[in-house]
Amino acid sequence: MKTLYSILLLIAIASFTVQCTTNKEVDLIVYNAKVYTVDSVFSQKEAFAIKDGIFVDMGTSEEIQNKYLAKEVIDAEGKAIYPGFYDAHAHFLMLADMLEQVNLNGTKSYEEVIQKLIAYQRENPDKRWIIGSGWDQNLWEDKNFPTKDSLDKYFPETPIFLSRVDYHTALVNSQALHIAQLDTTRPVSGGLMAVDSLGNFTGILIDNAMELISRHIPVPEEHQLLSGLHKAQDSLFSVGLTSVVEAGLSLEELEHLKKFYQLDSLKIRNYAMIGGSTRDIERYIREGIYESERLTIRSVKLMADGALGSRGACLLEPYSDDPLSQGFLLQNPKELDDIIRRIARTPFQISTHAIGDSTNRLVLDTYGKYVKDGKKRRWRIEHAQVVSPSDFSKFAQFHIIPSVQPTHATSDMYWAENRLGTDRIKGAYAYNTLLKQYGKLVLGSDFPVEHFNPLYGFHAAVARVDKNGFPVGGFQMENAITREQALRGMTIWAAFSCFQEKKRGSIERGKDADFVILDEDIMIIPDNQLREVKTLRTVIAGETVFLRD
């Protein structure tokens, strides 16, 4: 009996030894965390294991550490972990450009703009052009559009091109007009060259008219573009972004991106949309969908109207603060119909910029004519900013994804009612209403129009106030969404809108190991602390791409 006991003991010891030495090997274990998986039931875990850039398991800290041996182990020290944040509408290349330009965001007067330009020229005397962006006359005491007079006074020989914060209006000086050989104003389809009461050109270009000047701005060399993208990428990683939707690029820009990703020069995941020129669309339709590990090109971005702040958004009725204007379309309805019909015959997704209620109605109705099996096609409307009450149901009827940017609401709320009036404003920035119609709401920032920090959008979506907590009680709080919905909107729903929900957007087995660790739990802290939360670590495919010192 004693011999049998000894044998059984030896077998048990041998079995335990084998078990301990045959634990599955993985690349990374993260434990002692509060993991928001954002799976279908919004479950929480304590730990997970990663191998070859993929989540292979999740569970309690004890379960994961007993089951796996890892090359690297991270003790999260009880911090909250989320799937990598996904900005569903952004402008990555534009941000790279902006980092090299004059930043006019937050300027409180035209005089401050001029002073920034003077300082920039003093620091960059060899610049052939001065390019800037971010000014917003709605924030100034004089809310009229500025004119080129001051630019001509201080910069008579240097061409100036200054994009408004929405990138739908630009202010230029006489030297820029001279280079473009624009001596007199001209009619522009889908755009406007503004004139004063005497018929003289003011320097303001709206929408399609901007291209008359921008085409003459020197294009950066490839190495300069990549350098700018690296700086922009580092900024995005520092706030937990692991994936972005590049909302509309030219053929040349797309080719640059393809080259950079093929050379492994960029790490951030990018769902790049084809800009809406007929030439570019036809080229990619012929070539078919492009997909690599980190770059996908399978959506066409169409531009239907302009911006509300520039009064370029197309409305059903005149602007409340300008009864002579209803805005305008950037292409006529027949052209829009033709191109949507053409794309509908292909596997490509359609994503259309629509701000005004007239434009949203036109796009929804045109989508409805041609979309077949809308659930599978996942066509999108970008912004869906002002929607007539009778048109909300069409998002559900035709299965159209609303892609919105919550910080637009808290940036525009100071003046939007002046543009729209007390009745129409109720259908603007109506995120909860859109969510109820489609069942999902896709969140982005539209950076660099707004700041790229996704937590600013999270805060705006749930609290509906600006960084100072204005207005008390929130802006149209009936259209606030919950924190769970907001987190889904910037992770799994964003991935869904790009046909990627089986690959990323949540922390689940078999998905890309993209995650972010924050210093506070955004699901429970007070609203007024959300914008102050810091990213501690950003990870893409198991690789740490940002680590706070």
VENWO-V645630 format. One record per residue. RES is the residue in three letters. SS is DSSP state (H for helix, E for strand, C for the rest). Layout:
BEGIN
RES/SS  RES/SS
END
This chain:
BEGIN
MET/C  LYS/H  THR/H  LEU/H  TYR/H  SER/H  ILE/H  LEU/H  LEU/H  LEU/H  ILE/H  ALA/H  ILE/H  ALA/H  SER/H  PHE/H  THR/H  VAL/H  GLN/H  CYS/H  THR/H  THR/C  ASN/C  LYS/E  GLU/E  VAL/E  ASP/E  LEU/E  ILE/E  VAL/E  TYR/E  ASN/C  ALA/C  LYS/E  VAL/E  TYR/E  THR/C  VAL/C  ASP/C  SER/C  VAL/C  PHE/C  SER/C  GLN/E  LYS/E  GLU/C  ALA/E  PHE/E  ALA/E  ILE/E  LYS/E  ASP/C  GLY/C  ILE/E  PHE/E  VAL/E  ASP/E  MET/E  GLY/E  THR/C  SER/H  GLU/H  GLU/H  ILE/H  GLN/H  ASN/H  LYS/H  TYR/E  LEU/E  ALA/E  LYS/E  GLU/E  VAL/E  ILE/E  ASP/E  ALA/C  GLU/C  GLY/C  LYS/C  ALA/E  ILE/E  TYR/E  PRO/E  GLY/C  PHE/E  TYR/E  ASP/E  ALA/E  HIS/E  ALA/E  HIS/C  PHE/H  LEU/H  MET/H  LEU/H  ALA/H  ASP/H  MET/H  LEU/C  GLU/C  GLN/C  VAL/E  ASN/E  LEU/C  ASN/C  GLY/C  THR/C  LYS/C  SER/C  TYR/H  GLU/H  GLU/H  VAL/H  ILE/H  GLN/H  LYS/H  LEU/H  ILE/H  ALA/H  TYR/H  GLN/H  ARG/H  GLU/H  ASN/C  PRO/C  ASP/C  LYS/C  ARG/C  TRP/E  ILE/E  ILE/E  GLY/E  SER/E  GLY/E  TRP/E  ASP/C  GLN/H  ASN/H  LEU/H  TRP/C  GLU/C  ASP/C  LYS/C  ASN/C  PHE/C  PRO/C  THR/C  LYS/C  ASP/H  SER/H  LEU/H  ASP/H  LYS/H  TYR/H  PHE/C  PRO/C  GLU/C  THR/C  PRO/E  ILE/E  PHE/E  LEU/E  SER/E  ARG/E  VAL/C  ASP/C  TYR/C  HIS/C  THR/E  ALA/E  LEU/E  VAL/E  ASN/C  SER/H  GLN/H  ALA/H  LEU/H  HIS/H  ILE/H  ALA/C  GLN/C  LEU/C  ASP/C  THR/C  THR/C  ARG/C  PRO/C  VAL/C  SER/C  GLY/C  GLY/E  LEU/E  MET/E  ALA/E  VAL/E  ASP/C  SER/C  LEU/C  GLY/C  ASN/C  PHE/E  THR/E  GLY/E  ILE/E  LEU/E  ILE/E  ASP/E  ASN/H  ALA/H  MET/H  GLU/H  LEU/H  ILE/H  SER/H  ARG/C  HIS/C  ILE/C  PRO/C  VAL/C  PRO/C  GLU/C  GLU/H  HIS/H  GLN/H  LEU/H  LEU/H  SER/H  GLY/H  LEU/H  HIS/H  LYS/H  ALA/H  GLN/H  ASP/H  SER/H  LEU/H  PHE/H  SER/C  VAL/C  GLY/C  LEU/E  THR/E  SER/E  VAL/E  VAL/E  GLU/E  ALA/E  GLY/E  LEU/E  SER/C  LEU/H  GLU/H  GLU/H  LEU/H  GLU/H  HIS/H  LEU/H  LYS/H  LYS/H  PHE/H  TYR/H  GLN/H  LEU/C  ASP/C  SER/C  LEU/C  LYS/C  ILE/C  ARG/E  ASN/E  TYR/E  ALA/E  MET/E  ILE/E  GLY/C  GLY/C  SER/C  THR/H  ARG/H  ASP/H  ILE/H  GLU/H  ARG/H  TYR/H  ILE/H  ARG/H  GLU/H  GLY/C  ILE/C  TYR/E  GLU/E  SER/C  GLU/C  ARG/C  LEU/E  THR/E  ILE/E  ARG/E  SER/E  VAL/E  LYS/E  LEU/E  MET/E  ALA/C  ASP/E  GLY/C  ALA/C  LEU/C  GLY/C  SER/C  ARG/C  GLY/C  ALA/C  CYS/C  LEU/C  LEU/C  GLU/C  PRO/C  TYR/E  SER/C  ASP/C  ASP/E  PRO/C  LEU/C  SER/C  GLN/C  GLY/C  PHE/C  LEU/E  LEU/C  GLN/C  ASN/C  PRO/H  LYS/H  GLU/H  LEU/H  ASP/H  ASP/H  ILE/H  ILE/H  ARG/H  ARG/H  ILE/H  ALA/H  ARG/C  THR/C  PRO/C  PHE/C  GLN/E  ILE/E  SER/E  THR/E  HIS/E  ALA/E  ILE/C  GLY/C  ASP/H  SER/H  THR/H  ASN/H  ARG/H  LEU/H  VAL/H  LEU/H  ASP/H  THR/H  TYR/H  GLY/H  LYS/H  TYR/H  VAL/C  LYS/C  ASP/C  GLY/H  LYS/H  LYS/H  ARG/H  ARG/C  TRP/C  ARG/E  ILE/E  GLU/E  HIS/E  ALA/C  GLN/C  VAL/E  VAL/C  SER/C  PRO/H  SER/H  ASP/H  PHE/C  SER/H  LYS/H  PHE/H  ALA/H  GLN/H  PHE/C  HIS/C  ILE/C  ILE/E  PRO/E  SER/E  VAL/E  GLN/C  PRO/H  THR/H  HIS/H  ALA/H  THR/H  SER/H  ASP/H  MET/C  TYR/C  TRP/C  ALA/H  GLU/H  ASN/H  ARG/H  LEU/H  GLY/H  THR/H  ASP/H  ARG/H  ILE/H  LYS/H  GLY/H  ALA/E  TYR/C  ALA/C  TYR/H  ASN/H  THR/H  LEU/H  LEU/H  LYS/H  GLN/H  TYR/H  GLY/C  LYS/C  LEU/C  VAL/E  LEU/E  GLY/C  SER/C  ASP/C  PHE/C  PRO/C  VAL/C  GLU/C  HIS/C  PHE/C  ASN/C  PRO/H  LEU/H  TYR/H  GLY/H  PHE/H  HIS/H  ALA/H  ALA/H  VAL/H  ALA/H  ARG/C  VAL/C  ASP/C  LYS/C  ASN/C  GLY/C  PHE/C  PRO/C  VAL/C  GLY/C  GLY/C  PHE/C  GLN/C  MET/H  GLU/H  ASN/H  ALA/C  ILE/C  THR/C  ARG/H  GLU/H  GLN/H  ALA/H  LEU/H  ARG/H  GLY/H  MET/C  THR/C  ILE/H  TRP/H  ALA/H  ALA/H  PHE/H  SER/H  CYS/C  PHE/C  GLN/C  GLU/C  LYS/C  LYS/C  ARG/C  GLY/C  SER/C  ILE/C  GLU/C  ARG/C  GLY/C  LYS/C  ASP/E  ALA/C  ASP/C  PHE/E  VAL/E  ILE/E  LEU/E  ASP/C  GLU/C  ASP/C  ILE/C  MET/C  ILE/C  ILE/C  PRO/C  ASP/H  ASN/H  GLN/H  LEU/H  ARG/H  GLU/H  VAL/C  LYS/C  THR/E  LEU/E  ARG/E  THR/E  VAL/E  ILE/E  ALA/C  GLY/C  GLU/E  THR/E  VAL/E  PHE/E  LEU/E  ARG/C  ASP/C
END
